[in-house]
Amino acid sequence: MRFRSPSPRLRGRKPGAALVALPVALMAVIATVDITSPPDIHLGPLLVIAPAVTASFAGPGLTGAIGALSVATQLIIGVERGAFDTSNIQMQATALAVLSVFLMVFTSFRESRKRELASVRRVSEAAQNVLLRPLPRRAGPLEVASRYQAAEAHAHVGGDLYALARTPDGTRLIIGDVQGKGLASLSDSALLMGAFRAAAHRHAPLAALVAYLEGGICWGLAEFSEDREDVGERFVTAAVLDIPDGREILHLVNCGHPSPLLVRRGRAGAVALDVPRPAPPLGLGDLSDTDYEAATFGFRAGDLLLLYTDGVSEARDHDGVFYPLAERAAALADPSPEAFLRSLSADLVAYVGGPLNDDVAMVAVRRNGGG
């Protein structure tokens, strides 16, 4: 995963000389044309364009300076046309001064909001660093890559999650989707991620790990939920995998999550890893009272495994047609997991043709020939 620093606009980048020169040039042109025009033509009111244009890219200081310069230009026009002491010139200059002050106040509020937004982005990035730690590029015989995009505006975090843990003889992965999206789902994500990181490294069967996760998230939802009545409506879909180092297989427990896709080396098409006995989502308490059972699939050297959330499979184009994930994944399959996810992400955005409506998380895993 890569974290982007706030954009230059959020960091308050100073406007370039060309932008500053634009309102100054406008004032010079308006003043020249006004002074040389017949007495019955007055272009002075157009000077309001200069501070208005400046306010679109500059802060209150520069906006006020251009506003003062526009007032001075209006007075110079009055002097040159011999109408300095007329009420017309005085009222135009007064109106320019009032408008410039208004624009200064407006830009001051806008800059304050920019600073607040930059602060929120820094906090969200810090939260993402804690919850969604970057996955290692290599884990035993596996190459790993991940991508994440939150749907909530201006936020880098949301309800999708993933994590990786090493055991003495393999790698364990989880990908999940908290009911809901955006910042409101952070607490539930933290519960599940904390439980996984605490237990995944233990040398216990995969089914026992999933049972532990179910118990942990049920306890957390009941203990920390402010509204006890909504506990039954909060849950997490998850796919939990165990990939041994020395055997070309993987074990999977699917708790109501979209089935992972396997692109086999040298074969066309992507295969969905549908388990015979899918389990209910995590966090449903008595409703999910079940004996978890891990399904086993082949995962040979050169195979590429894609874990994803429903923000990918349920993305739609302008006609409402779902994104053909299996078809595109097979067509875009690349030996490098990082390059594969980069191509798939770009293809998904192009297919949707606009902002994504749901959080999106993807993890690509490729098995190499040796440990």
For each residue, the residues with C-beta under 8 A, 3 or more apart:
1: 132 134 135 146 147 148
2:
3: 125 128 129 156
4:
5: 11
6: 10 11 118 121 122
7: 10 11
8: 11 13
9: 12 13 114
10: 6 7 114 117 118 121
11: 5 6 7 8 118
12: 9 59 111 114 115
13: 8 9
14:
15: 19 20 57 58 62
16: 19 20
17: 20 21
18: 21 22
19: 15 16 22 57 58
20: 15 16 17 23 24 54 58 62
21: 17 18 24 25
22: 18 19 25 26 53
23: 20 26 27 49 50 51 53 54 66 70
24: 20 21 27 28 50 66 69
25: 21 22 28 29
26: 22 23 29 30 49 50 53
27: 23 24 30 31 47 50 69 70 73
28: 24 25 31 32
29: 25 26 32 33
30: 26 27 33 34 43 44 46 47 49 73
31: 27 28 34 35 47 73 76 77
32: 28 29 35 36
33: 29 30 36 37 43
34: 30 31 37 41 42 43 44 77 81
35: 31 32 77 80 81
36: 32 33
37: 33 34 41 42 43
38: 41
39: 81
40:
41: 34 37 38
42: 34 37 45 88
43: 30 33 34 37 46
44: 30 34 47 74 77 78 89 92
45: 42 48 92 95
46: 30 43 49
47: 27 30 31 44 50 70 73 74 96
48: 45 51 52 70 95 96 99
49: 23 26 30 46 52 53
50: 23 24 26 27 47 53 54 66 67 69 70
51: 23 48 54 55 63 66 67 70 96 99 100 103
52: 48 49 55 56 99 103
53: 22 23 26 49 50 56 57
54: 20 23 50 51 57 58 62 63 66 67 103
55: 51 52 58 63 103 106 107
56: 52 53
57: 15 19 53 54
58: 15 19 20 54 55 61 62 63 66 107
59: 12 62 63 107 108 111
60: 63 64 104 105 107 108 111
61: 58 64 65
62: 15 20 54 58 59 65 66
63: 51 54 55 58 59 60 66 67 100 103 104 107
64: 60 61 67 68 100 101 104
65: 61 62 68 69
66: 23 24 50 51 54 58 62 63 69 70 100
67: 50 51 54 63 64 70 71 96 97 99 100 101 103 104
68: 64 65 71 72 97 100
69: 24 27 50 65 66 72 73
70: 23 27 47 48 50 51 66 67 73 74 96 100
71: 67 68 74 75 93 96 97 100
72: 68 69 75 76
73: 27 30 31 47 69 70 76 77
74: 44 47 70 71 77 78 89 92 93 96
75: 71 72 78 79 84 89 93
76: 31 72 73 79 80
77: 31 34 35 44 73 74 80 81 89
78: 44 74 75 81 83 84 85 86 89 93
79: 75 76 82 84
80: 35 76 77
81: 34 35 39 77 78
82: 79
83: 78 86 88 89
84: 75 78 79 89
85: 78 89 90
86: 78 83 89 90
87: 90 91
88: 42 83 91 92
89: 44 74 75 77 78 83 84 85 86 92 93
90: 85 86 87 93 94
91: 87 88 94 95
92: 44 45 74 88 89 95 96
93: 71 74 75 78 89 90 96 97
94: 90 91 97 98
95: 45 48 91 92 98 99
96: 47 48 51 67 70 71 74 92 93 99 100
97: 67 68 71 93 94 100 101
98: 94 95 101 102
99: 48 51 52 67 95 96 102 103
100: 51 63 64 66 67 68 70 71 96 97 103 104
101: 64 67 97 98 104 105
102: 98 99 105 106
103: 51 52 54 55 63 67 99 100 106 107
104: 60 63 64 67 100 101 107 108
105: 60 101 102 108 109
106: 55 102 103 109 110
107: 55 58 59 60 63 103 104 110 111
108: 59 60 104 105 111 112
109: 105 106 112 113
110: 106 107 113 114
111: 12 59 60 107 108 114 115
112: 108 109 115 116
113: 109 110 116 117
114: 9 10 12 110 111 117 118
115: 12 111 112 118 119
116: 112 113 119 120
117: 10 113 114 120 121 154
118: 6 10 11 114 115 121 122
119: 115 116 122 123
120: 116 117 123 124 154 155
121: 6 10 117 118 124 125 154 156
122: 6 118 119 125 126
123: 119 120 126 127
124: 120 121 127 128 154 155 156 157 183
125: 3 121 122 128 129 156
126: 122 123 129 130
127: 123 124 130 131 156 157 186
128: 3 124 125 131 132 148 156 157
129: 3 125 126 132 133
130: 126 127 133
131: 127 128 157 161 186 189 190 193
132: 1 128 129 148 157 161 162 163 193
133: 129 130 163
134: 1 146
135: 1 144 145 146 162 163 164 363
136: 139 144 164
137: 143 144 145
138: 142 143 144
139: 136 142 144 164 166 171
140: 166 170 171 245 371
141: 245 301 367 368 369 370 371
142: 138 139 171 243 365 366 367 368
143: 137 138 336 337 365 366 368
144: 135 136 137 138 139 164 337 363 364 365
145: 135 137 336 337 338 340 341 363 364
146: 1 134 135 162 341 361 362 363 364
147: 1 341 342 345 360 361 362
148: 1 128 132 160 162 359 360 361 362
149: 311 345 356 359 360 361
150: 155 156 157 158 160 181 182 359
151: 158 181 182 311 355 356 357 358 359 360
152: 155 158 181 182 183 359
153:
154: 117 120 121 124
155: 120 124 150 152 158 182 183
156: 3 121 124 125 127 128 150
157: 124 127 128 131 132 150 183 186
158: 150 151 152 155 181 182 183 185 359
159: 177 178 179 180 181 182 185 188 189 359
160: 148 150 175 176 177 178 189 309 311 359 360 361
161: 131 132 174 175 176 177 178 189 192 193 361
162: 132 135 146 148 173 174 175 176 307 361 363
163: 132 133 135 173 174 193 196 197 200
164: 135 136 139 144 171 172 173
165: 171 172 196 197 200 201
166: 139 140 170 171 172 201
167: 170 171 172 200 201 202 203 242
168: 203
169: 203 244 245 246
170: 140 166 167 242 243 244 245
171: 139 140 142 164 165 166 167 242 243 245
172: 164 165 166 167 200 201 206 209 240 241 242 243
173: 162 163 164 240 241 243 307 363 365
174: 161 162 163 192 196 200 213 238 239 240 241
175: 160 161 162 238 239 257 307 308 309 361 363
176: 160 161 162 189 192 236 237 238 239 257 282 309
177: 159 160 161 236 237 238 257 309 310 311 359 361
178: 159 160 161 181 185 188 189 192 234 236
179: 159 185 188 233 234 235 236 281
180: 159 184 185 234
181: 150 151 152 158 159 178 184 185 358 359
182: 150 151 152 155 158 159 185 359
183: 124 152 155 157 158 186
184: 180 181
185: 158 159 178 179 180 181 182 188 189
186: 127 131 157 183 189 190
187: 190 191 224
188: 159 178 179 185 191 192 217 220 221 234 236 283
189: 131 159 160 161 176 178 185 186 192 193
190: 131 186 187 193 194
191: 187 188 194 195 216 217 220 221 224
192: 161 174 176 178 188 189 195 196 213 216 217 236 238 282
193: 131 132 161 163 189 190 196 197
194: 190 191 197 198 216
195: 191 192 198 199 212 213 216 217 220
196: 163 165 174 192 193 199 200 209 213
197: 163 165 193 194 200
198: 194 195 216
199: 195 196 202 204 209 212 213 216
200: 163 165 167 172 174 196 197 209
201: 165 166 167 172
202: 167 199 209
203: 167 168 169
204: 199 208 209 212
205: 208 209 294
206: 172 209 210 240 241 242 251 253 292 294
207: 210 211 253 291 292 293 294
208: 204 205 211 212
209: 172 196 199 200 202 204 205 206 212 213 240
210: 206 207 213 214 240 253 255 279 282 292
211: 207 208 214 215 292
212: 195 199 204 208 209 215 216
213: 174 192 195 196 199 209 210 216 217 238 240 282
214: 210 211 217 218 255 282 283 288
215: 211 212 218 219
216: 191 192 194 195 198 199 212 213 219 220
217: 188 191 192 195 213 214 220 221 236 282 283
218: 214 215 221 222 282 283 284 285
219: 215 216 222 223
220: 188 191 195 216 217 223 224
221: 188 191 217 218 224 225 231 234 283
222: 218 219 225 228 231
223: 219 220
224: 187 191 220 221
225: 221 222 228 230 231 234
226:
227: 230 231
228: 222 225 231
229: 232
230: 225 227 233 234
231: 221 222 225 227 228 234 285
232: 229 284 285 287
233: 179 230
234: 178 179 180 188 221 225 230 231 283
235: 179 256 281 282 283 284
236: 176 177 178 179 188 192 217 255 281 282 283
237: 176 177 255 256 257 258 281 282 310
238: 174 175 176 177 192 213 255 256 257 281 282
239: 174 175 176 252 253 254 255 257 258 259 260 307
240: 172 173 174 206 209 210 213 252 253 254 255
241: 172 173 174 206 250 251 252 253 260 307
242: 167 170 171 172 206 250 251 294
243: 142 170 171 172 173 249 250 251 299 365 367
244: 169 170 247 249 250 251
245: 140 141 169 170 171 371
246: 169 371
247: 244
248: 298 299 300 301 367
249: 243 244 296 297 298 299
250: 241 242 243 244 296 297 299 305
251: 206 241 242 243 244 294 295 296
252: 239 240 241 260 273 275 294 295 296 297
253: 206 207 210 239 240 241 275 279 292 293 294 295
254: 239 240 257 259 275 278 279 295
255: 210 214 236 237 238 239 240 278 279 280 281 282 288
256: 235 237 238 278 279 280 281
257: 175 176 177 237 238 239 254 281 309
258: 237 239 308 309 310 312 313
259: 239 254 272 273 274 275
260: 239 241 252 272 273 305 306 307 308
261: 270 271 272 273 305 306 308 325 326 329
262: 270 271 272 273 297 299 303 304 305 306
263: 267 269 270 271 303 304 305 306 329 330 333
264: 267 271 300 303
265: 300 301 302 303 304
266: 302
267: 263 264
268: 330
269: 263 326 330
270: 261 262 263 306 325 326 327 329 330 333
271: 261 262 263 264
272: 259 260 261 262 326
273: 252 259 260 261 262 295 297
274: 259 278
275: 252 253 254 259 278 295
276: 295
277: 293 295
278: 254 255 256 274 275
279: 210 253 254 255 256 288 290 292
280: 255 256 284 287 288 290
281: 179 235 236 237 238 255 256 257 284 288
282: 176 192 210 213 214 217 218 235 236 237 238 255 288
283: 188 214 217 218 221 234 235 236 288
284: 218 232 235 280 281 287 288
285: 218 231 232 288 289
286: 289
287: 232 280 284
288: 214 255 279 280 281 282 283 284 285
289: 285 286
290: 279 280
291: 207
292: 206 207 210 211 253 279
293: 207 253 277
294: 205 206 207 242 251 252 253
295: 251 252 253 254 273 275 276 277
296: 249 250 251 252
297: 249 250 252 262 273
298: 248 249 303
299: 243 248 249 250 262 303 305 367
300: 248 264 265 303 367
301: 141 248 265 367 368 369
302: 265 266 335 366 367 369
303: 262 263 264 265 298 299 300 366 367
304: 262 263 265 333 334 335 337 340 364 365 366
305: 250 260 261 262 263 299 364 365 366 367
306: 260 261 262 263 270 329 340 344 362 363 364
307: 162 173 175 239 241 260 362 363 364 365
308: 175 258 260 261 311 312 313 325 360 361 362 363
309: 160 175 176 177 257 258 312 358 359 360 361 362
310: 177 237 258 313 314 358
311: 149 151 160 177 308 314 315 356 357 358 359 360 361
312: 258 308 309 315 323 325 348 360 362
313: 258 308 310 322 323 325
314: 310 311 322 323 358
315: 311 312 322 323 348 351 352 356 357 358 360
316: 319 320 321 322 323 352
317: 320 321 323 351 352 353
318: 353
319: 316
320: 316 317
321: 316 317
322: 313 314 315 316
323: 312 313 314 315 316 317 328 348 351 352
324: 327 328
325: 261 270 308 312 313 328 329
326: 261 269 270 272 329 330
327: 270 324 330 331
328: 323 324 325 331 332 344 347 348 351
329: 261 263 270 306 325 326 332 333 344
330: 263 268 269 270 326 327 333
331: 327 328
332: 328 329 340 343 344 347
333: 263 270 304 329 330 340
334: 304 337 339 340 343
335: 302 304 339 366
336: 143 145 339 340 366
337: 143 144 145 304 334 340 341 364 365 366
338: 145 341 342 364
339: 334 335 336 342 343
340: 145 304 306 332 333 334 336 337 343 344 364
341: 145 146 147 337 338 344 345 362 364
342: 147 338 339 345 346
343: 332 334 339 340 346 347
344: 306 328 329 332 340 341 347 348 362
345: 147 149 341 342 348 349 360 362
346: 342 343 349 350
347: 328 332 343 344 350 351
348: 312 315 323 328 344 345 351 352 356 360
349: 345 346 352 356
350: 346 347 353
351: 315 317 323 328 347 348
352: 315 316 317 323 348 349 355 356
353: 317 318 350
354:
355: 151 352
356: 149 151 311 315 348 349 352 360
357: 151 311 315
358: 151 181 309 310 311 314 315
359: 148 149 150 151 152 158 159 160 177 181 182 309 311
360: 147 148 149 151 160 308 309 311 312 315 345 348 356
361: 146 147 148 149 160 161 162 175 177 308 309 311
362: 146 147 148 306 307 308 309 312 341 344 345
363: 135 144 145 146 162 173 175 306 307 308
364: 144 145 146 304 305 306 307 337 338 340 341
365: 142 143 144 173 243 304 305 307 337
366: 142 143 302 303 304 305 335 336 337
367: 141 142 243 248 299 300 301 302 303 305
368: 141 142 143 301
369: 141 301 302
370: 141
371: 140 141 245 246
